[in-house]
Amino acid sequence: MDRTEDDMKLVGFFGVFKQSFKTIFSSKKIFAQITLAFILPLAIIFIIQMEISHHFFWRIDNNSLPYDTNGSRKATAVDWLYYALFTFVYFIFLTIFYFLSTAAVVFTIASIYTTREVIFRNIMKVIPKVWKRLCVTFVVIYIAQFIYDVIGGVALAIIGVIFVYSGIVGAVVFIIILILYVYGFLYLSVVCQLASVVTVLENTHGFNALKKGKVLVNGKKKLGMGIAFVLYGILLGLIYVYKWFVQYGDEISGLGLIWRVLIGILCGVLLMKLFLVFTVTQTVLYLVCKSYLGVYCDSNGVVFGV
């Protein structure tokens, strides 16, 4: 990195992205290896999940698409059992490759930041040291996000039912609650992302890592939430483009198979790059938060004894 520890606390919104891209391009070889080994499978798993979910719900939902008039039927218990099994397996593989990519990227950036030589072999030595801690942290993160989504979803549903016939007033109230929900989601996401970095670089995990992430984000909450808002916005945009031009490209956009395949590949490549930027920016944000609090990266930390 081209900044000192004291300079890092002054890095703002655009500075985090600038520093992230500089870090990636300054070590293109190692990040290319990480991307091919861990992030490419993550992107493929994500797309497979979208495809299987699309075909499952399209096949069983009579009202999913106005032009789907053939072959629609009600879902059976066996259908839902297969889909639940697939979803369970999907989350297992998603978690595995997510914590592999997180451990690899976080260790790489920490090594660059502390001017240590980083090679792919050293990265593979780090993963066995942190995978158990990351598993515990990810379980806690999933539980926290599940509880928040359930509470938020129920609140939005209740408010939607209550104010459905209230005209403009009901719409305004619903939008306000939705904005509050998104605000809380972004804040929780930043805390969880910092907790993942903390788990790799520090000797803490699980709920304690979440608490540490909450402490780190103090003073940089707007910065972290702004970054998360942009990256999640890009992710939603990619998902929308994929659904519109690939999954429904034939019926809605009138695209041929070749164009749909090309757009699908492009979306996959962009998704892969986005996942890399996501992980790099959360690590740079961690360093910014640490510098802001006057606590710097320990070059003798747990993961550096490789």
Stockholm file with secondary structure:
# STOCKHOLM 1.0

chainA/1-306         MDRTEDDMKLVGFFGVFKQSFKTIFSSKKIFAQITLAFILPLAIIFIIQMEISHHFFWRIDNNSLPYDTNGSRKATAVDWLYYALFTFVYFIFLTIFYFLSTAAVVFTIASIYTTREVIFRNIMKVIPKVWKRLCVTFVVIYIAQFIYDVIGGVALAIIGVIFVYSGIVGAVVFIIILILYVYGFLYLSVVCQLASVVTVLENTHGFNALKKGKVLVNGKKKLGMGIAFVLYGILLGLIYVYKWFVQYGDEISGLGLIWRVLIGILCGVLLMKLFLVFTVTQTVLYLVCKSYLGVYCDSNGVVFGV
#=GR chainA/1-306 SS CCSCHHHHTTCCHHHHHHHHHHHHHHTHHHHHHHIIIIIHHHHHHHHHHHHHHHHHHHHHCTTSCTTCCSSCCCCCHHHHHHHHHHHHHHHHHHHHHHHHHHHHHHHHHHHHHTTCCCCHHHHHHHHHHHHHHHHHHHHHHHHHHHHHHHHHHHHHHHHHHHTTTSHHHHHHHHHHHHHHHHHHHHHHHHHHHHHHHHHHHSSCCTHHHHHHHHHHHTTCHHHHHHHHHHHHHHHHHHHHHHIIIIISIIIIICCCHHHHHHHHHHHHHHHHHHHHHHHHHHHHHHHHHHHHTTCCCCTTSGGGCC
#=GC SS_cons         CCSCHHHHTTCCHHHHHHHHHHHHHHTHHHHHHHIIIIIHHHHHHHHHHHHHHHHHHHHHCTTSCTTCCSSCCCCCHHHHHHHHHHHHHHHHHHHHHHHHHHHHHHHHHHHHHTTCCCCHHHHHHHHHHHHHHHHHHHHHHHHHHHHHHHHHHHHHHHHHHHTTTSHHHHHHHHHHHHHHHHHHHHHHHHHHHHHHHHHHHSSCCTHHHHHHHHHHHTTCHHHHHHHHHHHHHHHHHHHHHHIIIIISIIIIICCCHHHHHHHHHHHHHHHHHHHHHHHHHHHHHHHHHHHHTTCCCCTTSGGGCC
//
